[in-house]
Amino acid sequence: MDKVGALKKELNNLADKTQAEILRRFFKTGPGEYGQGDIFLGIKVSTQRQVAKKYPDLKLKELQVLLNSKIHGYRFTALLILVDKYVKADTKNKQSIFDFYLKNSKNINNWDLVDLTAPKIAGDYFLDKPRKILYELAGSGSLWERRIAIVATYAFIRNNDFKDTLKISEILLNDSHDLIHKAVGWMLREVGKRDLKVEEEFLKKYYKDMPRVMLRYAIEKFSEKKRKYYLHTNYLNKK
C-alpha cells in the first residue's frame, strides 16, 4: 500500500459515526449551506495531528490526491502536513508550497481549513512581499478565498502591522456572508489586543453600518459599558 493509501486507511479506522453527524451539522453540510457535500469522518483535531506527524514526507502530488477528496478529514490532514512543510522549508520551497496552496484554494473550502492555513502559509509568505494577491482574493467570488484574504493578515497583526487588515476589512464590510463578518470582526479584535486606539479609530468610521455579527466579534473584549454603546448605536442606525 502506498503512503496516501495508508494514511486514508488510518483515518478511516479512526472514524466515529456519532461525532461525524455532529460535525456535519456544525459545519453546515446540508443542501444550500456553505459546507454542502462535505463528508466528515468524526475524528478529533488532536488525533488528526498525530496521524499527520507520521507522514511528513508526503510529496505535493500526494497531498493533491488528499486535497481533491470530498472527505474533510483527508483535506484537513493534508493541510496539517502542508503547513509543517512550509514552516520547515527554505525560501525556494516556501514559494512552491505557497503556489500549491493558492492553486488549491477551491479545496480549502471550509472555515477550519482556511483558519488552519491562511496565517501560517499565505500570511507568512507575504510578510516581506507586496500583498496585491490578497486584495485580489478579497474581491473574489469565492467565500473561501475572501476568508483567506482577511485571515492571512493575522500574521501581519502579530508583527504589529495593521494596515492591510484594515484595508481588507474595508473591502469586506458589506460582504453578504456571516463567515466573512465573523472573520473580519475577529481580525479587528486581534488588532485591538495590540493597539486599541487603531481598532477604535476604524470602528468610529464604520461601526454604525457594520454587520452586527462583525461588530460583536470586534468588540468582544471591550468593557460591558462600551460594548452596549457600540451595539445600541449600531441597532438604532439600522432601524
C-alpha positions in Angstrom: 0.0 0.0 0.0 1.3 3.5 -0.9 1.6 6.2 1.7 -1.6 8.0 0.7 -3.5 4.8 0.9 -2.0 4.0 4.3 -3.0 7.5 5.6 -6.5 7.1 4.3 -6.8 3.7 5.9 -5.6 5.0 9.2 -8.1 7.9 9.2 -10.9 5.6 8.1 -10.2 3.3 11.0 -10.5 6.2 13.4 -13.9 7.3 12.1 -16.7 7.9 14.6 -20.2 8.0 13.1 -21.7 9.8 16.1 -19.1 12.5 16.0 -19.3 12.7 12.3 -23.0 13.5 12.5 -22.4 16.3 15.0 -19.7 17.8 12.7 -21.9 17.6 9.6 -24.4 19.8 11.4 -21.8 22.1 12.9 -20.0 22.7 9.6 -23.3 23.3 7.7 -23.1 20.5 5.2 -26.8 20.4 4.2 -28.3 21.4 0.8 -27.6 25.1 0.1 -25.4 25.5 3.2 -21.8 26.7 2.9 -20.3 23.2 3.5 -22.7 21.4 1.3 -21.5 17.9 0.4 -18.5 17.9 2.8 -18.0 14.5 4.3 -16.8 14.1 7.9 -15.2 11.1 9.5 -15.7 12.4 13.0 -12.1 12.5 14.1 -10.7 14.9 16.7 -8.3 17.5 15.5 -5.7 16.3 18.0 -5.9 12.8 16.6 -5.6 14.1 13.0 -2.4 16.0 14.1 -1.0 12.7 15.5 -1.7 11.0 12.1 -0.2 13.9 10.1 3.1 13.6 12.0 3.5 10.1 10.7 3.5 11.3 7.1 5.8 14.3 6.9 7.5 13.1 3.7 4.4 13.1 1.5 5.1 15.0 -1.7 2.9 17.8 -3.0 1.5 15.5 -5.7 0.5 13.0 -3.0 -1.1 15.8 -0.9 -3.0 16.8 -4.0 -4.7 13.4 -4.0 -5.9 14.1 -0.5 -7.0 17.6 -1.2 -9.1 16.5 -4.1 -11.2 14.3 -1.8 -14.7 15.2 -0.6 -13.7 13.8 2.8 -12.9 16.7 5.1 -10.5 14.7 7.3 -8.3 13.8 4.3 -8.1 17.5 3.3 -7.6 18.7 6.9 -4.8 16.2 7.5 -3.2 17.1 4.1 -3.2 20.7 5.1 -1.6 19.9 8.5 1.2 18.3 6.6 1.4 21.2 4.2 1.7 23.7 7.0 4.5 21.7 8.6 6.3 21.5 5.2 6.0 25.3 4.8 7.3 26.1 8.2 10.4 23.9 7.7 11.0 24.9 4.0 13.7 27.2 2.6 12.8 30.3 0.6 12.6 28.4 -2.7 10.4 25.7 -1.4 8.2 28.1 0.5 7.4 29.7 -2.9 6.5 26.3 -4.3 4.3 25.5 -1.3 2.6 28.8 -1.5 1.9 28.4 -5.2 0.5 24.9 -4.5 -1.7 26.4 -1.7 -3.1 29.1 -3.9 -3.8 26.7 -6.7 -5.8 24.6 -4.2 -7.9 27.4 -2.8 -11.0 25.6 -4.1 -10.2 22.6 -1.9 -9.6 24.8 1.2 -13.3 25.0 1.4 -14.4 25.2 5.0 -13.6 27.8 7.6 -11.5 25.5 9.8 -9.3 24.7 6.7 -8.8 28.4 6.0 -8.1 29.3 9.6 -5.6 26.5 10.0 -3.6 27.6 6.9 -4.1 31.2 5.9 -1.9 32.9 8.5 0.8 30.2 8.5 1.2 29.9 4.7 -0.3 32.9 2.9 0.2 35.4 5.8 3.8 34.3 6.4 4.6 34.3 2.7 3.6 37.9 2.3 5.3 39.3 5.4 8.1 40.6 3.3 6.4 40.9 -0.1 3.8 43.1 -1.9 0.3 41.9 -1.0 -1.6 42.5 -4.2 -2.8 38.9 -4.4 -4.5 39.2 -1.0 -6.6 42.1 -2.4 -7.5 40.0 -5.4 -8.6 37.3 -3.1 -10.6 39.8 -1.1 -12.5 40.6 -4.2 -13.1 37.0 -5.2 -16.5 35.4 -5.8 -15.3 32.6 -3.6 -16.3 32.8 0.0 -13.2 30.8 1.0 -10.8 33.0 -1.0 -12.2 36.1 0.7 -11.8 34.4 4.1 -8.2 33.5 3.2 -7.6 37.2 2.4 -8.6 38.5 5.8 -7.4 35.7 8.0 -4.0 35.7 6.3 -3.5 39.2 7.8 -3.3 37.6 11.3 0.4 37.0 10.5 0.8 40.7 9.9 -1.1 41.7 13.1 1.3 39.5 15.1 4.0 41.7 13.7 2.1 44.9 14.7 1.4 45.6 11.0 -2.3 46.5 10.8 -2.7 48.5 7.5 -3.7 45.5 5.3 -6.1 44.1 7.9 -7.9 47.5 8.0 -7.9 47.9 4.2 -9.2 44.4 3.5 -11.7 44.8 6.3 -13.0 47.9 4.5 -13.3 45.9 1.3 -15.3 43.2 3.1 -17.5 45.4 5.2 -20.6 44.9 3.0 -19.9 41.2 2.4 -23.1 39.1 2.4 -21.8 36.1 4.3 -21.6 35.8 8.1 -18.4 33.7 7.9 -16.8 36.9 6.5 -18.4 39.1 9.1 -17.0 36.8 11.8 -13.5 36.7 10.3 -13.3 40.5 9.9 -14.6 41.0 13.4 -12.1 38.5 14.7 -9.1 40.2 12.9 -10.3 43.7 14.2 -10.4 42.3 17.7 -6.8 41.0 17.3 -5.7 44.4 16.1 -7.4 45.9 19.3 -5.5 43.5 21.5 -2.3 45.1 20.3 -3.4 48.6 19.7 -6.8 49.5 20.9 -6.6 53.1 19.5 -6.1 51.7 16.0 -9.1 49.5 16.3 -11.4 52.2 17.7 -10.4 54.6 15.0 -11.5 52.1 12.5 -14.7 51.4 14.4 -15.6 55.1 14.7 -15.7 55.3 10.9 -17.7 52.1 10.3 -19.4 50.7 13.4 -22.8 52.3 12.7 -23.2 50.4 9.4 -21.2 47.2 10.2 -23.0 43.9 10.1 -24.0 43.2 13.7 -22.0 39.9 13.9 -18.9 41.6 12.7 -19.3 44.3 15.3 -19.9 41.8 18.1 -16.7 39.9 17.3 -14.7 43.1 17.0 -15.8 44.5 20.4 -15.8 41.2 22.3 -13.0 42.3 24.7 -14.4 45.7 25.4 -15.9 46.7 28.7 -19.6 45.9 29.0 -20.5 49.6 29.0 -18.6 50.3 25.8 -20.0 47.2 24.1 -23.5 48.3 24.9 -22.8 51.7 23.5 -21.5 50.4 20.2 -24.2 47.8 19.8 -27.0 50.2 20.7 -25.9 52.8 18.3 -25.5 50.2 15.6 -29.0 49.0 16.3 -30.5 52.5 16.1 -28.7 53.2 12.9 -30.2 50.1 11.3 -33.8 50.7 12.4 
